[in-house]
Amino acid sequence: MKHISLKYLLVAGAIIFLGACTKDFKEINTNPRIVTEDIADPALLLTHVQKNSMFGMADNDTRLEAYSGYIGNNTIGSAFTKGPWDSPFSTFYTSYLINLNESIRLSSKDNKLADLTSFGRIWRVWLYSRLTDLYGDIPYTEAAQSVTEVNITPAYDTQESVYTDMLKELKEAVAVLKQSDGTRLNIGNKDLIYGGKVEKWIRLGNSLRLRLAMRISYVAPSVASTHINEVISENLIVQNSENAILVAGAASEAADANRSPVYNGIPGGAKEFRWSSFTMAETLEKLNDPRASKFIDLTSLGDYFGIMLNLSPDEKLVDLGRPSSSNSALSDLYWRSDFRFTVINASEVAFLRAEAALRGITGEDAQALYRTGIDLSMDNFGVNAADRDIYLAGSAGTLSGTAEEQYESLIVQKWLANYLQFEEGYAEFRRTGYPRIWTGSALGDTQGEIPRRVQYPQSEYNSNAKSISEAIKRLSNGDAFTSKLWWDVRPGLPVHHPRQGTFPPF
């Protein structure tokens, strides 16, 4: 875990122009503002992409916050209607990936930079996994290769082929890092995540491989099992000191660009009201979870209660009779300037291993790993040992009931452990069906169900019509919220809240 280095971010910001120029690819090789290969620092390109991609995802559309079940959406009428989704799609390609691929291209020319090349390959997989888990098929093999290989009409790769290659990339990148012998260049604090520590990047690569293998475990069980059983014997992120985290700048930081964009967006320095979702508050209350006070604030009534999602106009009219103070606002964990941007943490890794064991994919101890996941999450969010021990001694600390009930308990705990990781929460909700997110009766474009994917941006229809039309043909329901991704095949989904269809649900 690293705090942002002001020095390296200012330098990176001064030399990076690639993203700003990609809208006019014909000029990219002649524009005098473009950094030329002889002076470009591939390590600073990685610095730039790490910071901007982490900050950019935190500042994404608030709809993902609602789709993940973490944060309430106060919209009147359906929250599930077609709208512009140019971000994150366009930003990933024209800013993050083109710069990262340039870093990889430059560093791969020098054997002394082999560690840096592998860092870039691992980070690239993380970026592409975020994109494909939102949209499905995406430009991959032909997209954003570097400023020297520009293709403005790249083909769309199937999600299956993207996942196949991402898993291969992670395995190969880690293999290269395991051969690091001390003769390679250490980029130090230009790496904002681990300060150039190879051993921690190995853990990150293996942990991401475990995550992605589990994501495809229902659609490609044999492939997933092979990767999972290989990687659990490797070094993984197993303690919070190994978490892949970027800590933003403190409120006293001179450069506001280093502070969390959410903090910078607070109007006049006053907290803009954002509330817990109904599902989050209900889950924390039901479990008597000591993380509740870390995540959200008590209401004026002294309890935890959240905003209900997707209310119809009539339902919203009834809800408007409740004062805003009777909803739980988000705690300072969300608003703080030195927000912790997370790629993956130790508790998630423990829960992934627990799921693999519970489903018979591995021979590990599901119960022990489940408890380890809770323990790590409590520590990660600053819960004291006494409250943690009481919680673990209660019913929440043990997997019990039917196989499906145990599965639900495990996934809900992983969802809590990944609080504020909106893309991951949304992906896992679609893969597993949990948590059971209550939604109102506004129909929108999904008949009231949380979307199974997001729609491609209009910019792709305008500039890459042939390629996107081929991708849309492969979707089950066209470019719609209701089309399922390749890996979204678990039977019986969505799993509805027990009071779905009842208003109010309490």
PyMOL commands that set and color helices and strands:
alter all, ss='L'
color gray80, all
select helices_A, chain A and resi 6-15+18-21+25-27+42-58+62-67+86-107+111-135+159-178+188-190+198-215+221-231+240-242+256-258+261-264+267-269+278-287+292-295+313-319+324-326+332-335+346-358+366-380+385-393+395-397+403-417+422-432+458-463+465-473
alter helices_A, ss='H'
color red, helices_A
select strands_A, chain A and resi 2-3+138-139+156-157+244-247+340-344
alter strands_A, ss='S'
color yellow, strands_A
deselect
rebuild
show_as cartoon
